[in-house]
Amino acid sequence: MSKNAVLEKQVYMNRELSWLKFNERVLEEAESEKNPLCERLSFVSIYQSNLDEFFMVRVGSLIDQMLLDKNIRENKTELTAEEQLDAVLERVRVLNERKDILYSRLMGRLEEHNVRIVDFRNIDRKENQRLEEYFNSEIIPFLSPVIVGDRQPFPFLRNKEIYAAAVLEKKNGKKKIGIIPCGTGVIPRLIEVGKNSGTYILSEELILHFAPSVFKGYVIKSKSLLRVTRNADIDADALYDEDLDYREFMADIIRQRKRLSPVRIELSRALDDEIVDRLCRNMDIERKYVFRNMSPLDLSFVFGLQDYLRQKSELFYPRRVPQKSSQFAEGRPILEQIRESDKFLCYPFDSIKSFLQMLHEAAADKDVVSIKMTLYRVAKNSEVVNALIEAAENGKDVLVLVELKARFDEENNIEWSRRLEAAGCSVIYGLNGYKVHSKLCLITKKTNGDAEYFTQIGTGNYNEKTARLYTDMSLMTADRIIGRDANAVFTALASDTTVNDSEALLVAPNCLQNRVIEMIDEQIAIAQSGGDAYIGIKINSLTDKRIIDEFILASKAGVKIDLAVRGICCLIPGVYEETENIRVVSIVGRFLEHSRIYIFGKGDAAKVYIASADFMTRNTLRRVEVAAPVYDARIREQIFFMFGKIMEDNVQAREMNSDGSYTRVENDNQSVNCQKLFFDKAYEQAASTAE
């Protein structure tokens, strides 16, 4: 079938529009009455922060593409960058209107619990006077206002900071723009109105209201809060000069990012068209990137409000604490238990403490020779890094690859890399041309004169905080072949190169995508010979066109394919004669679905992997990623069970329809909330172990 014929059947979805569908599912969680009130407010804030990053990275990238070549088309729906931008901006306006309406409704519900955000329309004279006194004594000293006129240049507006903007007029009728930065770092965002009243005003609203006190001698014709989002899409590898110190180079990249071109302007109030055009000219941005928001420009303050409501448990999800895994026995060394059989942790249901214990034991074990690890994102106060420092101080050979190109975590990673080096660790700062996204740890122990490998492969970061919020998997094994492959990965990384082949592990960029396609082809062959062929995949995103096209071929051959894709999915299922055998579901719920599972086949013959890689071209061909085979029968059974329940979920799951839309899964089957089910089982197993 020709490419055009395939497109007519709409088997592909545009990546950016698919991402917006994902963020819409986040918004739906905020709309859902099934979620407690404070959790719904959290989802509204998450929707907004997601959108911020989307503009900074994806919209910024599309604008760059459009400036470079207007004729470039993406490889699935054949849309140009400009066509994608127009579609994105139109859809965002629709979603933002929903967000604004929802925010107002949720804040109204919050008032029933004696907590509210107010503005000066609903503050009495006495409180107005008190706030004015507070403003004059506690806020004005920290403000740095700027007036923009013919002789004054337009100031640099920092990314995602809130500013109060006022249109100022002198007696001669000439207009100027006054700008006041609101995010000083000194002024609290939530300012209480009255003592112990539960009533608050946002500091930026206070500053905007009393702007006349700042711009004396002017008449304020109109005013609004203003927020600018800047492009953050810097290709560090394209800019890097090998004669530079790489860590200092990345620190400079971070500084550059803060000054990149605006990709969005948000206003809280209507301003004259003339003034908006003037703002756009000063910031060199088109009018179509200007958005008017009825809700606050930054919703992160809702987490501060929640702190005042913690005693009302009905406003939050029931408390859930990661449980000690029943796979590990108390009082015995972790490495010794891994030597006996593979171990498996599933976060946040299982606690990360067993893994941390393994690192600390390895740091102190006299027979452990080396610890090698890849770090992509770690916690601010990382116990993982502290364990590596402990190992180095104990004389172990510690090799750590710290990925300085982990977007938005560069500063944290630069600081940790300095501390690791100071402790005597050997630190690698990424790989030329590739991000290292793998979650790989190799402990080498000298046992009876021989090298013994203990390998941990994960789907998520070595981050104690996200291990309580994201669903991830961690496999720990003493398998010698896996250990040998892992060692080859670290040897290659230390040589600034990538492995070209591996025996057990799938390792991108050279031997993951091709091996996945080989396993899809194996299932196609089984289906063509009349066998029961099956593929089950759980990932965050699916954009790799080569793999997508293989899935289409497999579906046409009769292979049943279950895809659990949380976010972007550029493959549309259920299309007649094309993707009829493919089902796509997305789980968006209390915990962020982050684990990756690859299943090819059924039963004992199935090939099962957990992985760090999504099926995105950036993961399969432009990053170092690792997928590990699961050999242990008990762990395989657990993964089969979990994947099956994910596909059966009829509480949190949405299913993609053949037109690309998503609808909540609703059926007469027994209610299955997979995340709740997995936590319940973790509690049950922990209780039975304690007995």
C-alpha positions as CSV (number, residue, x, y, z in Angstrom):
1,M,0.0,0.0,0.0
2,S,1.3,3.5,-0.9
3,K,2.3,5.9,1.8
4,N,-0.5,8.3,0.8
5,A,-3.0,5.5,1.1
6,V,-1.8,4.7,4.6
7,L,-2.1,8.4,5.6
8,E,-5.7,8.5,4.3
9,K,-6.5,5.8,6.8
10,Q,-4.9,8.0,9.5
11,V,-2.7,5.4,11.2
12,Y,-0.3,8.2,12.4
13,M,-0.9,11.0,14.9
14,N,1.2,14.1,15.1
15,R,3.6,14.0,18.0
16,E,2.8,17.5,19.4
17,L,-1.0,17.0,19.2
18,S,-0.6,13.6,20.8
19,W,1.3,15.3,23.7
20,L,-1.6,17.8,24.1
21,K,-4.0,14.9,24.3
22,F,-1.9,13.5,27.2
23,N,-1.9,16.8,29.0
24,E,-5.7,16.9,28.5
25,R,-5.9,13.6,30.3
26,V,-4.0,15.2,33.2
27,L,-6.6,18.0,33.1
28,E,-9.4,15.4,33.2
29,E,-7.9,14.1,36.5
30,A,-8.4,17.6,37.9
31,E,-12.0,17.5,36.6
32,S,-12.8,14.1,38.0
33,E,-15.0,14.1,41.1
34,K,-13.4,10.7,42.0
35,N,-10.3,12.5,43.1
36,P,-10.0,14.4,46.4
37,L,-10.2,18.2,46.1
38,C,-6.6,19.0,46.9
39,E,-5.3,16.3,44.5
40,R,-7.5,17.8,41.8
41,L,-5.8,21.2,42.4
42,S,-2.4,19.4,42.1
43,F,-3.4,18.1,38.7
44,V,-4.3,21.6,37.6
45,S,-0.9,22.8,38.6
46,I,0.8,19.8,36.9
47,Y,-1.2,20.5,33.7
48,Q,0.3,24.1,33.8
49,S,3.9,23.0,34.6
50,N,3.7,20.4,31.9
51,L,2.5,23.0,29.4
52,D,5.4,25.3,30.4
53,E,7.9,22.6,29.6
54,F,6.1,21.8,26.3
55,F,6.4,25.5,25.2
56,M,10.0,25.7,26.3
57,V,11.1,22.5,24.5
58,R,8.7,21.5,21.8
59,V,7.2,24.8,20.7
60,G,10.7,26.3,20.9
61,S,12.0,23.5,18.7
62,L,9.2,24.0,16.1
63,I,9.9,27.7,16.0
64,D,13.5,27.0,15.3
65,Q,12.6,24.5,12.6
66,M,10.3,27.0,11.0
67,L,13.0,29.7,10.9
68,L,15.5,27.3,9.4
69,D,13.3,25.8,6.7
70,K,9.6,26.4,6.3
71,N,9.3,23.4,4.0
72,I,10.5,20.7,6.4
73,R,7.7,18.2,7.2
74,E,7.5,15.7,10.0
75,N,7.7,12.1,9.0
76,K,4.3,10.9,10.0
77,T,1.5,13.3,9.3
78,E,3.6,15.4,6.8
79,L,2.8,18.7,8.6
80,T,5.2,21.6,8.4
81,A,6.5,23.2,11.6
82,E,4.2,26.2,11.0
83,E,1.1,24.0,10.5
84,Q,2.0,22.1,13.7
85,L,2.4,25.4,15.6
86,D,-1.0,26.8,14.4
87,A,-2.7,23.5,15.4
88,V,-0.9,23.5,18.8
89,L,-1.8,27.1,19.6
90,E,-5.4,26.6,18.7
91,R,-5.7,23.5,20.9
92,V,-3.9,25.1,23.8
93,R,-6.4,28.0,23.9
94,V,-9.3,25.5,24.1
95,L,-7.6,23.6,26.9
96,N,-6.6,26.7,28.8
97,E,-10.2,27.9,28.8
98,R,-11.2,24.6,30.4
99,K,-8.3,25.0,32.9
100,D,-9.5,28.5,33.9
101,I,-13.1,27.4,34.4
102,L,-12.0,24.4,36.4
103,Y,-9.6,26.4,38.6
104,S,-12.4,28.9,39.5
105,R,-14.7,26.0,40.4
106,L,-12.1,24.2,42.5
107,M,-11.2,27.4,44.4
108,G,-14.9,27.8,45.1
109,R,-15.0,24.3,46.6
110,L,-12.0,25.2,48.7
111,E,-13.8,28.0,50.3
112,E,-16.2,25.4,51.9
113,H,-13.1,24.4,53.9
114,N,-12.4,28.0,55.0
115,V,-9.4,28.5,52.6
116,R,-9.6,31.0,49.8
117,I,-7.6,33.2,47.5
118,V,-9.0,36.8,47.1
119,D,-8.3,39.9,45.2
120,F,-9.1,43.5,46.0
121,R,-12.7,43.2,44.7
122,N,-13.6,41.2,47.8
123,I,-11.5,42.9,50.5
124,D,-13.0,45.4,52.9
125,R,-11.6,48.9,53.6
126,K,-9.9,47.9,56.8
127,E,-8.0,45.0,55.2
128,N,-7.2,47.1,52.2
129,Q,-5.5,49.6,54.5
130,R,-3.6,46.9,56.4
131,L,-2.4,45.4,53.1
132,E,-1.3,48.9,51.9
133,E,0.8,49.3,55.1
134,Y,2.2,45.8,54.6
135,F,3.1,46.7,51.0
136,N,4.8,50.0,51.9
137,S,6.8,48.4,54.7
138,E,7.5,44.9,53.6
139,I,7.4,44.9,49.8
140,I,8.3,48.3,48.2
141,P,11.9,48.1,49.6
142,F,12.5,45.0,47.6
143,L,11.0,46.0,44.3
144,S,13.1,47.1,41.2
145,P,10.6,48.8,38.9
146,V,11.6,49.9,35.3
147,I,9.9,52.4,33.1
148,V,10.3,51.8,29.3
149,G,10.2,54.8,27.1
150,D,11.9,56.2,24.1
151,R,15.3,56.4,25.9
152,Q,14.9,53.5,28.2
153,P,15.5,50.0,26.8
154,F,13.1,47.2,27.4
155,P,14.3,45.1,30.3
156,F,15.1,41.4,30.1
157,L,12.2,39.4,31.5
158,R,13.3,36.1,33.1
159,N,11.8,32.8,32.0
160,K,8.5,32.0,33.8
161,E,8.9,34.9,36.3
162,I,5.8,37.0,37.0
163,Y,5.9,40.8,36.3
164,A,3.4,43.6,37.0
165,A,3.0,45.6,33.8
166,A,1.3,49.0,33.8
167,V,0.5,51.4,30.9
168,L,1.6,54.8,32.2
169,E,0.5,58.1,30.9
170,K,1.9,61.6,31.5
171,K,-0.1,64.9,31.1
172,N,1.2,65.2,27.6
173,G,-0.7,62.0,26.7
174,K,2.5,60.0,25.9
175,K,2.4,56.4,27.1
176,K,5.1,54.4,28.6
177,I,5.2,50.9,30.1
178,G,6.1,50.3,33.7
179,I,7.4,46.9,34.7
180,I,7.8,45.5,38.2
181,P,9.4,42.1,38.9
182,C,7.3,40.2,41.4
183,G,9.5,37.2,42.0
184,T,12.1,38.8,44.2
185,G,12.8,35.6,46.2
186,V,12.1,37.6,49.4
187,I,8.4,38.2,49.2
188,P,6.2,35.2,50.1
189,R,3.8,34.2,47.4
190,L,0.9,33.7,49.7
191,I,0.1,36.7,51.9
192,E,-2.4,36.2,54.6
193,V,-5.4,38.6,54.8
194,G,-6.3,38.8,58.5
195,K,-4.9,36.7,61.2
196,N,-5.6,32.9,61.1
197,S,-8.4,33.6,58.6
198,G,-7.4,31.1,55.9
199,T,-7.7,33.9,53.4
200,Y,-4.8,34.8,51.2
201,I,-3.8,37.1,48.4
202,L,-1.1,36.4,45.9
203,S,1.9,38.7,46.2
204,E,1.8,39.6,42.5
205,E,-1.8,40.8,42.8
206,L,-0.8,42.9,45.8
207,I,2.0,44.5,43.8
208,L,-0.2,45.1,40.7
209,H,-2.9,46.7,42.8
210,F,-0.5,49.2,44.5
211,A,1.4,49.9,41.3
212,P,0.3,53.6,41.5
213,S,2.4,53.8,44.7
214,V,5.4,52.7,42.7
215,F,4.8,54.8,39.6
216,K,4.1,58.2,41.2
217,G,3.5,61.0,38.8
218,Y,1.8,58.8,36.2
219,V,-1.8,57.9,35.5
220,I,-2.2,54.2,35.1
221,K,-4.4,53.6,32.1
222,S,-4.4,49.8,32.3
223,K,-2.4,47.0,34.0
224,S,-1.8,43.3,33.9
225,L,0.4,40.6,35.3
226,L,2.8,39.3,32.7
227,R,4.7,36.0,32.3
228,V,7.1,35.1,29.6
229,T,8.1,31.5,28.6
230,R,11.4,31.2,26.8
231,N,12.8,28.6,24.4
232,A,14.9,26.1,26.3
233,D,15.8,23.9,23.3
234,I,19.6,24.2,23.1
235,D,21.5,21.4,21.2
236,A,24.5,21.2,23.5
237,D,26.4,18.7,21.3
238,A,26.1,20.9,18.2
239,L,27.6,23.9,20.1
240,Y,30.3,22.1,22.1
241,D,34.0,22.8,21.4
242,E,36.1,19.9,22.5
243,D,38.8,22.3,23.7
244,L,36.5,23.6,26.4
245,D,36.0,22.2,29.9
246,Y,32.7,20.3,29.4
247,R,31.3,20.9,32.8
248,E,31.9,24.7,32.5
249,F,30.5,24.6,29.0
250,M,27.3,23.0,30.3
251,A,27.1,25.7,33.0
252,D,27.3,28.3,30.3
253,I,24.6,26.5,28.3
254,I,22.3,26.8,31.4
255,R,23.0,30.6,31.5
256,Q,22.3,30.9,27.8
257,R,19.0,29.0,28.2
258,K,17.7,31.6,30.6
259,R,18.2,34.3,27.9
260,L,16.7,32.5,24.9
261,S,13.9,33.9,22.8
262,P,10.4,34.1,24.1
263,V,7.9,31.5,22.8
264,R,4.9,32.6,24.8
265,I,3.5,35.7,26.6
266,E,0.8,35.2,29.2
267,L,-1.4,38.1,30.5
268,S,-3.8,38.1,33.4
269,R,-5.9,41.0,32.1
270,A,-6.8,42.7,28.9
271,L,-4.4,45.3,27.6
272,D,-4.9,47.7,24.6
273,D,-3.9,46.1,21.3
274,E,-1.4,48.9,20.8
275,I,0.4,48.0,24.1
276,V,0.3,44.2,23.4
277,D,1.8,44.9,20.0
278,R,4.5,47.0,21.6
279,L,5.3,44.2,24.1
280,C,5.5,41.8,21.2
281,R,7.9,44.1,19.2
282,N,10.1,44.5,22.3
283,M,10.3,40.8,22.8
284,D,10.4,39.9,19.2
285,I,7.5,37.5,19.3
286,E,4.3,37.2,17.1
287,R,0.9,38.2,18.5
288,K,-0.4,34.7,18.1
289,Y,1.9,33.5,21.0
290,V,0.1,35.8,23.5
291,F,-2.4,34.1,25.8
292,R,-4.9,35.7,28.2
293,N,-5.4,33.6,31.4
294,M,-8.2,34.0,33.8
295,S,-6.5,31.9,36.5
296,P,-3.1,32.8,38.1
297,L,-0.1,32.7,35.8
298,D,1.7,30.3,38.1
299,L,-0.3,27.7,40.0
300,S,2.5,26.2,42.1
301,F,1.1,28.1,45.1
302,V,-1.6,25.4,45.4
303,F,0.9,23.1,47.1
304,G,1.5,25.8,49.7
305,L,-2.3,26.0,50.3
306,Q,-2.4,22.2,50.8
307,D,0.0,22.5,53.7
308,Y,-2.7,24.4,55.6
309,L,-5.2,21.6,54.9
310,R,-3.2,18.5,55.8
311,Q,-5.3,17.8,58.8
312,K,-8.3,17.2,56.5
313,S,-7.5,13.8,55.3
314,E,-10.6,13.6,53.1
315,L,-9.1,16.3,50.8
316,F,-6.1,14.0,49.9
317,Y,-5.4,10.5,48.6
318,P,-5.2,8.0,51.4
319,R,-1.7,7.7,52.8
320,R,0.5,5.1,51.0
321,V,4.0,4.3,52.1
322,P,6.4,2.2,50.0
323,Q,6.8,-1.2,51.6
324,K,9.8,-3.3,52.3
325,S,10.0,-5.9,49.6
326,S,9.3,-9.5,50.7
327,Q,12.0,-10.7,48.3
328,F,14.7,-9.7,50.8
329,A,15.3,-11.4,54.1
330,E,16.2,-9.4,57.1
331,G,19.7,-9.7,58.6
332,R,21.4,-11.1,55.5
333,P,23.7,-9.2,53.1
334,I,21.8,-8.0,50.0
335,L,24.5,-9.2,47.5
336,E,24.5,-12.6,49.0
337,Q,20.7,-12.8,48.4
338,I,21.1,-11.6,44.8
339,R,23.7,-14.3,44.2
340,E,21.1,-16.9,45.2
341,S,18.3,-15.5,42.9
342,D,17.4,-12.4,40.9
343,K,15.6,-9.7,42.9
344,F,13.0,-7.3,41.7
345,L,11.7,-4.0,43.1
346,C,8.7,-2.1,41.8
347,Y,8.4,1.5,42.9
348,P,6.6,3.2,44.6
349,F,4.9,0.0,45.9
350,D,8.3,-1.4,47.1
351,S,10.7,0.7,49.0
352,I,14.0,1.8,47.4
353,K,15.7,1.1,50.7
354,S,16.8,-2.4,49.7
355,F,18.7,-0.9,46.7
356,L,20.2,1.8,48.9
357,Q,21.2,-0.9,51.4
358,M,22.9,-2.8,48.6
359,L,25.0,0.3,47.7
360,H,26.0,1.0,51.3
361,E,26.9,-2.7,51.9
362,A,29.0,-2.7,48.7
363,A,30.7,0.5,49.8
364,A,31.8,-1.2,53.0
365,D,32.4,-4.8,51.6
366,K,36.2,-5.5,51.6
367,D,35.8,-7.8,48.6
368,V,34.0,-5.3,46.4
369,V,36.6,-3.9,44.0
370,S,34.5,-1.4,42.0
371,I,31.1,0.3,41.6
372,K,30.1,1.7,38.3
373,M,26.9,3.7,37.8
374,T,25.1,6.0,35.3
375,L,23.3,9.0,36.9
376,Y,20.7,10.9,34.9
377,R,18.5,12.6,37.6
378,V,19.1,12.3,41.3
379,A,17.5,13.8,44.4
380,K,18.6,17.1,45.8
381,N,20.1,15.4,48.8
382,S,20.9,12.1,47.2
383,E,21.6,9.1,49.4
384,V,22.7,7.3,46.2
385,V,25.5,9.8,45.6
386,N,26.4,9.7,49.3
387,A,26.8,5.9,49.1
388,L,29.1,6.3,46.0
389,I,31.2,8.9,47.9
390,E,31.4,6.5,50.9
391,A,32.6,3.7,48.5
392,A,35.3,6.0,47.1
393,E,36.4,7.1,50.5
394,N,36.7,3.4,51.4
395,G,39.1,2.8,48.6
396,K,36.8,1.4,46.0
397,D,37.2,2.2,42.4
398,V,34.1,4.2,41.7
399,L,33.2,5.2,38.1
400,V,30.2,7.5,37.7
401,L,28.8,8.8,34.4
402,V,26.9,12.0,35.4
403,E,24.7,13.1,32.4
404,L,25.1,16.9,32.4
405,K,22.7,17.1,29.5
406,A,19.7,15.9,31.6
407,R,17.3,18.7,30.7
408,F,16.5,21.0,33.6
409,D,18.6,18.9,36.0
410,E,22.0,20.2,34.7
411,E,22.7,22.5,37.6
412,N,22.0,19.7,40.2
413,N,24.1,17.3,38.2
414,I,27.0,19.7,37.9
415,E,27.1,20.2,41.6
416,W,27.0,16.4,42.3
417,S,29.7,15.8,39.8
418,R,32.0,18.2,41.7
419,R,31.3,16.5,45.0
420,L,31.9,13.0,43.5
421,E,35.2,14.1,42.0
422,A,36.3,15.7,45.3
423,A,35.7,12.3,47.0
424,G,37.9,10.5,44.6
425,C,35.4,9.1,42.1
426,S,36.2,8.9,38.5
427,V,33.5,11.0,36.8
428,I,32.5,11.0,33.1
429,Y,30.4,14.0,31.9
430,G,28.2,12.3,29.3
431,L,29.1,11.0,25.9
432,N,29.9,13.0,22.7
433,G,26.8,13.1,20.5
434,Y,24.6,11.0,22.8
435,K,22.7,11.4,26.1
436,V,23.3,8.6,28.5
437,H,19.8,7.8,29.8
438,S,20.4,4.2,30.9
439,K,19.8,3.3,34.6
440,L,22.7,0.9,35.1
441,C,24.8,-0.1,38.2
442,L,27.5,-2.7,38.2
443,I,29.2,-3.9,41.4
444,T,32.3,-6.0,40.9
445,K,33.4,-8.3,43.7
446,K,36.5,-10.4,43.9
447,T,35.4,-13.9,45.0
448,N,37.9,-16.7,45.3
449,G,40.2,-14.9,42.9
450,D,37.5,-14.4,40.2
451,A,35.5,-11.3,39.3
452,E,31.8,-11.6,40.3
453,Y,29.3,-9.2,38.8
454,F,26.2,-7.9,40.5
455,T,24.2,-5.8,38.1
456,Q,21.2,-3.6,38.7
457,I,19.1,-2.3,35.7
458,G,16.3,0.1,36.2
459,T,13.5,1.8,34.3
460,G,13.7,5.0,36.3
461,N,16.2,7.4,37.9
462,Y,18.3,6.8,41.0
463,N,16.2,9.3,42.9
464,E,14.7,8.6,46.3
465,K,12.0,11.3,45.8
466,T,10.6,10.1,42.5
467,A,10.8,6.5,43.7
468,R,7.8,7.5,45.9
469,L,5.9,9.2,43.0
470,Y,6.7,7.3,39.8
471,T,6.1,3.7,38.9
472,D,9.4,2.1,38.1
473,M,11.1,-1.3,38.1
474,S,14.5,-2.4,39.2
475,L,16.1,-5.8,38.4
476,M,19.1,-7.0,40.5
477,T,21.0,-10.0,39.2
478,A,24.3,-11.9,39.5
479,D,23.9,-13.3,36.0
480,R,27.4,-13.4,34.5
481,I,26.5,-12.7,30.9
482,I,24.4,-9.6,31.9
483,G,27.3,-8.5,34.1
484,R,29.7,-8.9,31.3
485,D,27.5,-6.8,29.0
486,A,27.1,-4.1,31.6
487,N,30.9,-4.0,32.0
488,A,31.2,-3.6,28.3
489,V,28.8,-0.6,28.4
490,F,30.9,1.1,31.1
491,T,34.2,0.3,29.2
492,A,32.7,1.9,26.1
493,L,31.5,5.0,28.0
494,A,34.9,5.5,29.6
495,S,36.3,5.4,26.0
496,D,33.8,8.0,24.8
497,T,32.1,5.4,22.5
498,T,29.1,3.0,22.4
499,V,28.9,-0.7,22.4
500,N,28.3,-2.3,18.9
501,D,27.0,-5.6,20.2
502,S,25.8,-7.2,23.3
503,E,24.7,-10.7,24.2
504,A,21.9,-10.4,26.8
505,L,21.3,-6.7,27.2
506,L,19.7,-4.5,24.6
507,V,21.8,-1.4,24.4
508,A,21.0,1.7,22.3
509,P,22.0,3.3,20.1
510,N,23.4,0.3,18.2
511,C,21.6,-2.7,19.5
512,L,18.2,-1.9,20.8
513,Q,16.0,-0.7,17.9
514,N,17.2,-3.5,15.6
515,R,16.8,-6.2,18.2
516,V,13.3,-5.0,19.0
517,I,12.4,-5.1,15.3
518,E,13.9,-8.6,15.1
519,M,11.6,-9.7,18.0
520,I,8.6,-8.2,16.3
521,D,9.5,-10.1,13.1
522,E,9.7,-13.3,15.1
523,Q,6.1,-12.7,16.3
524,I,5.0,-11.9,12.7
525,A,6.5,-15.3,11.6
526,I,4.6,-17.1,14.4
527,A,1.3,-15.5,13.3
528,Q,1.9,-16.3,9.7
529,S,2.5,-20.0,10.6
530,G,-0.8,-20.1,12.5
531,G,0.7,-19.6,16.0
532,D,-0.5,-17.5,18.9
533,A,1.6,-14.4,18.4
534,Y,1.6,-11.6,21.0
535,I,3.4,-8.3,21.8
536,G,2.9,-6.4,25.0
537,I,4.7,-3.0,25.5
538,K,4.5,-0.5,28.3
539,I,6.3,2.8,27.7
540,N,5.9,6.5,28.2
541,S,6.0,7.5,24.5
542,L,5.8,5.9,21.1
543,T,7.2,8.1,18.2
544,D,9.8,5.9,16.5
545,K,8.4,5.5,13.0
546,R,10.4,2.4,12.1
547,I,9.0,0.6,15.1
548,I,5.5,2.0,14.5
549,D,5.6,0.7,10.9
550,E,6.7,-2.7,12.2
551,F,3.8,-2.8,14.6
552,I,1.5,-2.0,11.7
553,L,3.0,-4.9,9.7
554,A,2.6,-7.2,12.7
555,S,-1.0,-6.2,13.2
556,K,-1.8,-6.9,9.5
557,A,-0.1,-10.3,10.0
558,G,-2.5,-11.1,12.9
559,V,-0.2,-10.4,15.9
560,K,-2.2,-9.2,18.9
561,I,-0.5,-6.1,20.3
562,D,-1.3,-4.4,23.6
563,L,0.3,-1.0,24.1
564,A,0.2,0.8,27.4
565,V,1.5,4.3,26.4
566,R,1.2,7.0,29.1
567,G,2.0,10.0,27.0
568,I,2.7,10.6,23.3
569,C,1.5,7.8,21.0
570,C,1.9,8.5,17.2
571,L,0.2,5.2,16.3
572,I,-3.6,5.1,16.0
573,P,-5.1,1.6,16.8
574,G,-8.2,-0.1,15.4
575,V,-7.9,1.2,11.8
576,Y,-9.5,-1.2,9.4
577,E,-7.0,-3.4,7.6
578,E,-4.0,-1.6,9.2
579,T,-4.0,-1.6,13.0
580,E,-7.1,-3.7,13.9
581,N,-5.1,-6.0,16.2
582,I,-3.6,-3.1,18.2
583,R,-5.0,-1.8,21.4
584,V,-3.6,1.4,23.1
585,V,-4.4,2.4,26.6
586,S,-3.0,5.3,28.8
587,I,-2.9,5.2,32.6
588,V,-2.9,8.7,34.2
589,G,-3.5,8.6,37.9
590,R,-2.1,9.2,41.3
591,F,1.4,8.0,40.4
592,L,3.2,8.9,37.2
593,E,3.5,5.7,35.1
594,H,7.2,5.5,34.2
595,S,8.2,1.9,34.0
596,R,9.0,0.3,30.6
597,I,8.2,-3.3,29.8
598,Y,8.8,-5.2,26.6
599,I,7.0,-8.6,26.1
600,F,7.4,-10.6,22.9
601,G,5.5,-13.9,22.9
602,K,3.5,-15.8,25.5
603,G,4.2,-18.1,28.4
604,D,7.6,-19.7,28.9
605,A,8.7,-18.8,25.4
606,A,8.1,-15.1,25.9
607,K,11.0,-12.8,25.8
608,V,10.6,-10.3,28.6
609,Y,12.6,-7.1,29.3
610,I,12.5,-4.1,31.5
611,A,14.1,-1.0,30.0
612,S,15.1,2.6,30.4
613,A,14.0,3.4,26.8
614,D,10.8,4.5,25.3
615,F,10.1,3.8,21.7
616,M,11.2,7.3,20.5
617,T,13.9,7.8,17.9
618,R,15.8,10.0,20.4
619,N,15.9,6.9,22.8
620,T,16.5,4.2,20.3
621,L,19.1,5.9,18.1
622,R,20.4,9.0,19.9
623,R,20.8,7.9,23.5
624,V,22.6,5.2,25.5
625,E,19.7,3.1,26.8
626,V,19.6,-0.4,28.4
627,A,17.0,-3.1,28.4
628,A,17.5,-6.2,30.5
629,P,16.1,-9.6,30.0
630,V,14.1,-11.1,32.8
631,Y,14.9,-14.8,33.3
632,D,13.6,-15.6,36.8
633,A,10.3,-17.4,36.6
634,R,8.8,-15.6,39.7
635,I,9.7,-12.2,38.4
636,R,8.4,-12.9,34.9
637,E,5.1,-14.0,36.5
638,Q,4.9,-10.8,38.5
639,I,5.5,-8.7,35.3
640,F,2.9,-10.7,33.4
641,F,0.4,-10.1,36.2
642,M,1.2,-6.4,36.4
643,F,1.0,-5.8,32.7
644,G,-2.2,-7.7,32.5
645,K,-3.8,-5.6,35.3
646,I,-2.6,-2.4,33.6
647,M,-4.4,-3.5,30.4
648,E,-7.5,-4.5,32.5
649,D,-7.7,-1.1,34.3
650,N,-11.1,0.4,34.1
651,V,-10.7,3.2,36.6
652,Q,-7.6,5.2,35.6
653,A,-7.3,4.0,32.0
654,R,-8.2,5.7,28.8
655,E,-8.3,3.8,25.5
656,M,-7.4,5.4,22.2
657,N,-10.1,5.0,19.5
658,S,-9.6,4.6,15.8
659,D,-10.1,8.3,15.2
660,G,-7.2,9.2,17.6
661,S,-9.5,10.3,20.5
662,Y,-9.3,8.9,24.0
663,T,-12.2,7.7,26.1
664,R,-12.2,6.3,29.7
665,V,-12.4,2.6,29.8
666,E,-15.8,1.7,31.1
667,N,-17.1,-1.9,31.3
668,D,-19.1,-4.3,33.5
669,N,-15.9,-6.1,34.6
670,Q,-14.8,-6.0,38.2
671,S,-13.3,-2.6,39.1
672,V,-9.5,-2.6,38.5
673,N,-7.4,0.4,39.6
674,C,-4.0,-1.1,38.8
675,Q,-2.0,1.4,41.0
676,K,-4.2,0.8,44.0
677,L,-4.2,-2.9,43.4
678,F,-0.4,-3.0,43.3
679,F,-0.1,-1.0,46.5
680,D,-2.7,-3.2,48.3
681,K,-0.6,-6.3,47.3
682,A,2.6,-4.7,48.6
683,Y,0.9,-4.0,51.9
684,E,-0.4,-7.6,52.1
685,Q,3.0,-9.1,51.3
686,A,4.8,-6.9,53.8
687,A,2.2,-7.9,56.5
688,S,2.6,-11.6,55.7
689,T,6.4,-11.3,55.8
690,A,6.2,-9.6,59.2
691,E,4.2,-12.4,60.6
